[in-house]
Amino acid sequence: MAICLFSKQDLTAPLEPSIQLSSYEKIHLSFDRENLHFIDSQTGSRFAIDQ
């Protein structure tokens, strides 16, 4: 799992177990927008984003 800083927000990304990262290592991420989950930081609840 990678926890990244993205536009002053934490972004948590699950990774394949075979991927080994060092602390503060710069990586490039790509993603499928259909699999994004947005969480309200105050309530911890997931909310939908209209596409």
C-alpha positions as CSV (number, residue, x, y, z in Angstrom):
1,M,0.0,0.0,0.0
2,A,1.2,3.5,-0.8
3,I,0.1,6.6,1.1
4,C,0.9,9.6,-1.1
5,L,0.5,13.3,-0.8
6,F,-1.5,14.6,-3.8
7,S,-2.5,18.3,-4.0
8,K,-2.2,18.6,-0.2
9,Q,-4.4,15.6,0.4
10,D,-3.5,12.0,1.4
11,L,-4.1,9.4,-1.2
12,T,-4.0,5.7,-0.3
13,A,-3.3,3.3,-3.1
14,P,-3.3,-0.5,-2.8
15,L,-0.4,-2.0,-4.6
16,E,0.6,-5.5,-5.7
17,P,2.4,-7.3,-2.9
18,S,5.5,-7.7,-5.1
19,I,6.0,-4.0,-5.3
20,Q,8.6,-2.8,-2.8
21,L,8.8,0.9,-2.0
22,S,11.1,3.0,0.2
23,S,9.8,5.9,2.4
24,Y,9.5,9.1,0.3
25,E,10.2,7.3,-2.9
26,K,8.7,9.1,-5.9
27,I,6.3,7.0,-7.9
28,H,3.9,7.4,-10.8
29,L,0.4,6.2,-10.4
30,S,-2.4,5.6,-12.9
31,F,-5.9,4.6,-12.1
32,D,-9.3,3.7,-13.5
33,R,-11.8,6.5,-12.5
34,E,-14.5,3.9,-12.0
35,N,-12.6,2.4,-9.1
36,L,-12.0,5.7,-7.1
37,H,-13.5,6.0,-3.6
38,F,-14.0,9.4,-2.1
39,I,-14.2,9.6,1.7
40,D,-15.4,12.5,3.8
41,S,-12.6,13.3,6.2
42,Q,-15.0,14.5,8.9
43,T,-17.5,11.6,8.9
44,G,-15.4,8.8,7.3
45,S,-18.3,8.1,5.0
46,R,-17.9,7.4,1.3
47,F,-19.6,9.7,-1.1
48,A,-20.4,9.5,-4.8
49,I,-19.0,11.8,-7.4
50,D,-21.1,12.4,-10.6
51,Q,-19.1,11.6,-13.7
